[in-house]
Amino acid sequence: MALVEGCRHSLDISVPVETVEGETERVVSSFQQRAKLPGFRPGKAPAGLVRKQFEGDIRQQVLENLVPKFLDQELQKQELRIVGSPDISDVHFHRGEPLRFKAEFEVFPEIELKDYQNLEVPYQDPQITDEDVAKRIEEIRDQKADYSNVDPRPIQDGDHAVVSIESLSGAEQPVKQDEMMLHVGAEDTLPAFTENLRGMSPGDEKDFEVVYPEDYGQPKLAGRTIRFHVMVKGIRKKELPEVNDEFAKDLGDFRTVDELRDALRKKMYEQREQEAQKAAKDKLVEKLVDAHDFPIPEAFIDRQVRNRIEQTLHSLAQEGIDASKIQLDWQKLKSSQRDKALREVKASLLLSRIAERETINATRDEVDKEVEQIARRQREPFAAVRLRFDKDGTLGRIASHIQTEKTLNFLFEHAQKTVQV
């Protein structure tokens, strides 16, 4: 008998008494060959004595031999794809009776695909203006700027102040930097720094508080009020390079500024096209998820929630926050992340199902190309990296990622692009 509730299945399985007795005899015989009992040579102890002496171990071995075997037979018979490990309960195992047990487990959901081609999605090819190119050139000039020292005088807006800074209070971890440069009066400089540095001269020192906004880019500083001790070490002036053919040549294989502009225009177009297509693909996936209703195994949701939390902890660690000190309430986190995790799992299953129907797969050459790039970055032999990836499962994850990207490209190519007004 089978009970079904969403992805959760329950099977009551019975093993014929003849099979149970035959397996028991085989296990007893196996124990008999190895048993070392007082007064008997190895392998010569009576079966009855062995059965009595090792009753618990024999029982366990028979169960381990029969339960998975008959569960697998029933799963194949009913064509069920199990997710995770089954829960075995209600085991009835008595001599002279059939072995009966209950197996509860989750299965892969049945997905009935609806129309996934010709979906409408907002999309427009990007436009790169002369102003866009000019702005990019100014950004490059700023990156290539030189800074020259200015004779000591009071700091004014527009100056680049060179300071040493040390936190006195308010910081979770001490902040200390012997030399940093702040653009006084600039939009990206916190007002407290501008207001306190303005009018100071090289050699001056001051203590003052800085209130960091809640959304500040560094989590360890965000939302905190920190008191600093600051000493001005110097003032520098920014000198931008002139935009000419020499400037272009210094940036790469360009002979003229016009060649540089053309190359920048092309690169900017490719970047914006990639961003616009990604946004369109994300919308297509959202439409697919909204259009399909099917149950999701809890095991998949749990795994995705854990992946999301691990990614968050990894990001915090990169910001210098000790993740081991964070107390995690798994049930609360699962509850808060469940909806997003469910949609992500649902999207993954749908894309996999579409790839299966459209026979979209990653080729060996495509996987090898990706592995080759990784090997080059890590400065390791390609063969060694590929072998390691094959053993630890990375090769499969690379192939899965490539398949997903190809499926997304298929959906985008077959979508109806609409222009937003």
LINNORNOR-V930003 format. One record per helix or strand of 2 or more residues. SS is the DSSP state (helix for helix, strand for strand). FROM is the first residue (numbers start at 1). TO is the last residue. If there is no record, write none. Layout:
# LINNORNOR-V930003
SS:FROM:TO
SS:FROM:TO
This chain:
# LINNORNOR-V930003
strand:2:5
strand:8:15
helix:17:34
helix:47:53
helix:55:77
strand:82:92
strand:99:107
strand:120:122
helix:130:143
strand:146:150
strand:160:169
strand:176:183
helix:191:197
strand:205:211
strand:225:239
helix:245:250
helix:257:291
helix:298:318
helix:323:325
helix:330:357
helix:364:378
helix:382:392
helix:394:413
strand:416:418
